[in-house]
Every structure is written in C-alpha cells, then in structure tokens.
C-alpha cells in the first residue's frame, strides 16, 4: 500500500485524469435514454417492494430455487 508523498502524487495524477475524462465526456443520446429507462425501472421496483416487502424466508426460498436452477 502506498503512503506519504508517493500516495499523494498518485492521487493527484488520478484526480487530473478524472478531470480530463469529465471535461471531454460527451454522452450518447441512446445511452442517456437507456439510463433514464433503467432508473425508472429501479424506482418502480422499489415502489413494488415498499408496498409488499419480501420476508427473509421468501428471499431465502428464492435464492434456493435459483441455486437449484428453477
């Protein structure tokens, strides 16, 4: 693990790299649409769970069924 001056220098390099990436980022319209749709799906899923939360037992049953290939 790095520490001291070496760690600080590496951090500065990484921060500069991220700043350059962020400055040059040009989002793709199709990817933005997919991201928005995915976020909406996540929100819908969370709402469904809030209305009818799964019990620990139900979750364990789902995991076991998945492991059995069902």
Backbone as CSV, one residue per row, in Angstrom:
resi,resn,N_x,N_y,N_z,CA_x,CA_y,CA_z,C_x,C_y,C_z
1,UNK,0.844,-1.169,0.000,0.000,0.000,0.000,0.893,1.236,0.000
2,UNK,0.495,2.210,-0.785,1.252,3.457,-0.853,0.888,4.374,0.303
3,UNK,1.848,5.166,0.699,1.563,6.177,1.719,2.504,7.349,1.505
4,UNK,2.234,8.407,2.205,3.103,9.569,2.155,3.086,10.275,0.817
5,UNK,4.259,10.718,0.391,4.384,11.511,-0.825,3.999,10.712,-2.066
6,UNK,4.360,9.440,-2.115,4.018,8.607,-3.275,2.507,8.497,-3.435
7,UNK,1.808,8.311,-2.334,0.348,8.214,-2.380,-0.264,9.541,-2.815
8,UNK,0.265,10.632,-2.311,-0.245,11.958,-2.676,-0.038,12.221,-4.160
9,UNK,1.133,11.860,-4.686,1.416,12.051,-6.111,0.474,11.217,-6.972
10,UNK,0.263,9.977,-6.585,-0.647,9.110,-7.336,-2.065,9.667,-7.304
11,UNK,-2.487,10.149,-6.151,-3.817,10.742,-6.035,-3.955,11.941,-6.966
12,UNK,-2.959,12.790,-7.015,-3.007,13.962,-7.886,-3.102,13.560,-9.352
13,UNK,-2.363,12.534,-9.747,-2.421,12.046,-11.127,-3.819,11.530,-11.440
14,UNK,-4.377,10.748,-10.533,-5.712,10.175,-10.751,-6.781,11.263,-10.805
15,UNK,-6.674,12.264,-9.957,-7.640,13.366,-9.963,-7.575,14.110,-11.288
16,UNK,-6.366,14.375,-11.786,-6.216,15.051,-13.080,-6.816,14.217,-14.205
17,UNK,-6.596,12.903,-14.154,-7.161,12.018,-15.178,-8.684,12.091,-15.171
18,UNK,-9.281,12.048,-13.991,-10.740,12.096,-13.884,-11.276,13.442,-14.356
19,UNK,-10.571,14.517,-14.057,-10.996,15.836,-14.520,-10.979,15.901,-16.043
20,UNK,-9.948,15.341,-16.668,-9.870,15.325,-18.127,-10.994,14.488,-18.724
21,UNK,-11.253,13.355,-18.116,-12.343,12.497,-18.600,-13.667,13.238,-18.502
22,UNK,-13.918,13.871,-17.367,-15.174,14.600,-17.175,-15.303,15.770,-18.143
23,UNK,-14.210,16.453,-18.408,-14.247,17.596,-19.327,-14.493,17.164,-20.764
24,UNK,-14.033,15.984,-21.132,-14.160,15.501,-22.505,-15.383,14.615,-22.723
25,UNK,-16.144,14.361,-21.674,-17.281,13.437,-21.762,-18.396,14.033,-22.608
26,UNK,-18.827,13.264,-23.596,-19.957,13.650,-24.434,-20.936,12.483,-24.440
27,UNK,-21.997,12.591,-23.674,-22.920,11.465,-23.541,-23.624,11.136,-24.851
28,UNK,-23.809,9.868,-25.061,-24.524,9.360,-26.219,-26.022,9.425,-25.911
29,UNK,-26.810,9.943,-26.830,-28.254,10.111,-26.604,-28.924,8.774,-26.316
30,UNK,-28.538,7.735,-27.036,-29.137,6.407,-26.821,-28.802,5.891,-25.422
31,UNK,-27.554,6.061,-25.002,-27.156,5.624,-23.667,-27.890,6.412,-22.591
32,UNK,-28.107,7.703,-22.819,-28.850,8.510,-21.849,-30.282,8.007,-21.724
33,UNK,-30.897,7.666,-22.851,-32.263,7.148,-22.834,-32.316,5.841,-22.066
34,UNK,-31.371,4.944,-22.347,-31.331,3.666,-21.637,-31.129,3.876,-20.138
35,UNK,-30.268,4.803,-19.779,-30.015,5.075,-18.365,-31.272,5.593,-17.672
36,UNK,-32.008,6.488,-18.332,-33.251,7.011,-17.754,-34.284,5.907,-17.592
37,UNK,-34.394,5.036,-18.606,-35.345,3.928,-18.527,-34.965,2.966,-17.409
38,UNK,-33.668,2.718,-17.256,-33.204,1.834,-16.192,-33.509,2.427,-14.822
39,UNK,-33.262,3.714,-14.661,-33.557,4.372,-13.385,-35.050,4.319,-13.071
40,UNK,-35.885,4.502,-14.089,-37.334,4.417,-13.887,-37.718,3.007,-13.459
41,UNK,-37.111,2.002,-14.081,-37.387,0.612,-13.713,-36.975,0.347,-12.272
42,UNK,-35.824,0.867,-11.876,-35.373,0.698,-10.492,-36.352,1.339,-9.512
43,UNK,-36.828,2.522,-9.836,-37.780,3.205,-8.959,-39.087,2.426,-8.863
44,UNK,-39.571,1.911,-9.994,-40.797,1.109,-9.986,-40.617,-0.137,-9.129
45,UNK,-39.465,-0.772,-9.249,-39.182,-1.978,-8.476,-39.161,-1.662,-6.987
46,UNK,-38.573,-0.544,-6.619,-38.527,-0.159,-5.215,-39.921,0.122,-4.675
47,UNK,-40.775,0.730,-5.484,-42.148,1.010,-5.062,-42.897,-0.302,-4.837
48,UNK,-42.709,-1.257,-5.744,-43.362,-2.557,-5.587,-42.932,-3.215,-4.286
49,UNK,-41.658,-3.155,-3.999,-41.142,-3.766,-2.777,-41.670,-3.038,-1.541
50,UNK,-41.811,-1.733,-1.619,-42.300,-0.965,-0.473,-43.743,-1.340,-0.146
51,UNK,-44.543,-1.607,-1.187,-45.940,-1.974,-0.976,-46.100,-3.403,-0.480
52,UNK,-45.168,-4.274,-0.850,-45.275,-5.685,-0.495,-43.868,-6.234,-0.243
53,UNK,-43.271,-5.872,0.886,-41.888,-6.289,1.135,-41.752,-7.802,1.293
54,UNK,-40.622,-8.323,0.814,-40.336,-9.745,0.948,-39.818,-10.024,2.353
55,UNK,-40.185,-11.183,2.861,-39.650,-11.599,4.151,-38.295,-12.260,3.927
56,UNK,-37.539,-12.405,4.988,-36.247,-13.091,4.893,-36.448,-14.519,4.393
57,UNK,-37.530,-15.151,4.822,-37.823,-16.526,4.403,-38.086,-16.589,2.898
58,UNK,-38.844,-15.634,2.376,-39.126,-15.605,0.938,-37.852,-15.376,0.126
59,UNK,-36.997,-14.529,0.631,-35.733,-14.272,-0.056,-34.886,-15.540,-0.079
60,UNK,-34.811,-16.229,1.055,-34.042,-17.476,1.125,-34.612,-18.518,0.168
61,UNK,-35.949,-18.600,0.077,-36.576,-19.544,-0.851,-36.222,-19.212,-2.297
62,UNK,-36.227,-17.930,-2.643,-35.867,-17.504,-4.000,-34.417,-17.878,-4.320
63,UNK,-33.533,-17.663,-3.370,-32.118,-17.991,-3.577,-31.949,-19.489,-3.759
64,UNK,-32.604,-20.273,-2.913,-32.513,-21.731,-3.033,-33.046,-22.212,-4.375
65,UNK,-34.160,-21.650,-4.825,-34.732,-22.036,-6.117,-33.770,-21.687,-7.246
66,UNK,-33.148,-20.538,-7.166,-32.180,-20.128,-8.192,-31.009,-21.103,-8.229
67,UNK,-30.528,-21.471,-7.064,-29.390,-22.399,-6.995,-29.752,-23.781,-7.520
68,UNK,-31.020,-24.150,-7.404,-31.480,-25.438,-7.945,-31.733,-25.351,-9.446
69,UNK,-31.665,-24.151,-9.990,-31.871,-23.968,-11.420,-33.323,-23.798,-11.806
70,UNK,-34.147,-23.440,-10.862,-35.580,-23.255,-11.136,-35.874,-21.849,-11.593
